[in-house]
Amino acid sequence: MKSLIQYIKQSINELHKVTFPTKKESVHSSVVVLIFTGLMALAIALVDAVFDIGVVGLSELIGTSGNYEDIISQMEVAEMTTSGAEVTATTESGVTLENVSIVTE
């Protein structure tokens, strides 16, 4: 019990040494965080757009069109092989899909 009281006293003593940021410093830090968050959101949106363009390009390459679900549903699997837990599928147009999840409806 004595060590618990000593711990609490030392904790209170350490809290007296803490210096909190001023209002100006807090506002500045908040603005920096907001700007960085906005920049990261833009970067993620840009990467998403690039991947979207890539999927559309891939769909044109293999002769399909539409959204992701349409593209996947139009891929006719010509050959499927398994190796342990990994499944590899090859479409009729020659596109190889690795680590495919099999979903039945």
C-alpha positions as CSV (number, residue, x, y, z in Angstrom):
1,M,0.0,0.0,0.0
2,K,2.9,2.3,0.8
3,S,4.4,1.8,-2.7
4,L,1.0,2.7,-4.3
5,I,0.9,6.0,-2.3
6,Q,4.5,6.7,-3.3
7,Y,3.6,6.0,-6.9
8,I,0.7,8.4,-6.9
9,K,2.8,11.2,-5.2
10,Q,5.5,10.8,-7.8
11,S,3.0,10.8,-10.6
12,I,1.5,14.1,-9.3
13,N,5.0,15.5,-9.0
14,E,5.7,14.6,-12.6
15,L,2.5,16.2,-13.8
16,H,3.6,19.5,-12.3
17,K,6.6,19.4,-14.7
18,V,4.4,19.0,-17.8
19,T,4.1,22.0,-20.0
20,F,1.0,22.2,-22.2
21,P,1.1,23.9,-25.6
22,T,-0.2,27.4,-26.0
23,K,-3.4,28.1,-27.9
24,K,-1.3,29.3,-30.9
25,E,0.7,26.1,-30.9
26,S,-2.4,24.0,-30.7
27,V,-4.1,25.8,-33.6
28,H,-0.9,25.5,-35.7
29,S,-0.6,21.8,-35.0
30,S,-4.3,21.3,-35.9
31,V,-3.9,23.2,-39.2
32,V,-0.8,21.1,-40.1
33,V,-2.7,17.9,-39.4
34,L,-5.7,19.1,-41.5
35,I,-3.5,20.0,-44.4
36,F,-1.6,16.7,-44.3
37,T,-4.9,14.8,-44.0
38,G,-6.2,16.6,-47.1
39,L,-3.0,16.0,-49.0
40,M,-3.2,12.3,-48.2
41,A,-6.8,12.1,-49.2
42,L,-5.9,13.6,-52.6
43,A,-3.0,11.2,-53.0
44,I,-5.2,8.2,-52.3
45,A,-7.8,9.5,-54.7
46,L,-5.1,9.9,-57.4
47,V,-3.9,6.3,-56.8
48,D,-7.5,5.1,-56.9
49,A,-8.0,6.9,-60.2
50,V,-4.9,5.4,-61.7
51,F,-6.0,1.9,-60.7
52,D,-9.4,2.6,-62.1
53,I,-7.8,3.6,-65.4
54,G,-5.7,0.4,-65.3
55,V,-8.7,-1.8,-64.8
56,V,-10.6,-0.2,-67.7
57,G,-7.4,-0.6,-69.8
58,L,-7.2,-4.2,-68.8
59,S,-10.9,-4.7,-69.6
60,E,-10.3,-3.3,-73.1
61,L,-7.2,-5.5,-73.5
62,I,-9.2,-8.7,-72.8
63,G,-12.3,-7.5,-74.7
64,T,-14.7,-6.7,-71.9
65,S,-16.3,-3.5,-70.8
66,G,-18.2,-2.1,-67.9
67,N,-17.6,-1.9,-64.2
68,Y,-15.6,-4.3,-62.1
69,E,-18.4,-6.8,-61.5
70,D,-19.2,-6.9,-65.3
71,I,-15.5,-7.4,-66.1
72,I,-15.1,-10.3,-63.7
73,S,-18.4,-11.9,-64.8
74,Q,-17.4,-11.8,-68.5
75,M,-14.1,-13.6,-67.9
76,E,-14.6,-17.2,-69.1
77,V,-12.1,-19.4,-67.3
78,A,-10.4,-21.8,-69.8
79,E,-8.1,-23.5,-67.3
80,M,-7.7,-23.7,-63.6
81,T,-4.9,-25.2,-61.6
82,T,-4.4,-25.6,-57.8
83,S,-1.2,-25.8,-55.9
84,G,-1.8,-26.2,-52.2
85,A,-4.1,-23.3,-51.2
86,E,-3.3,-21.2,-54.3
87,V,-5.6,-21.3,-57.3
88,T,-4.5,-20.0,-60.7
89,A,-7.0,-19.4,-63.4
90,T,-6.4,-18.6,-67.1
91,T,-9.1,-16.9,-69.1
92,E,-9.9,-17.8,-72.7
93,S,-8.2,-14.5,-73.8
94,G,-5.0,-15.7,-72.1
95,V,-5.1,-13.5,-68.9
96,T,-3.7,-15.4,-65.9
97,L,-5.3,-14.7,-62.5
98,E,-3.3,-15.9,-59.5
99,N,-4.6,-16.5,-55.9
100,V,-8.2,-16.6,-57.2
101,S,-11.0,-17.0,-54.7
102,I,-13.7,-19.3,-55.8
103,V,-17.2,-18.1,-55.0
104,T,-20.3,-20.0,-56.0
105,E,-23.8,-18.5,-56.2
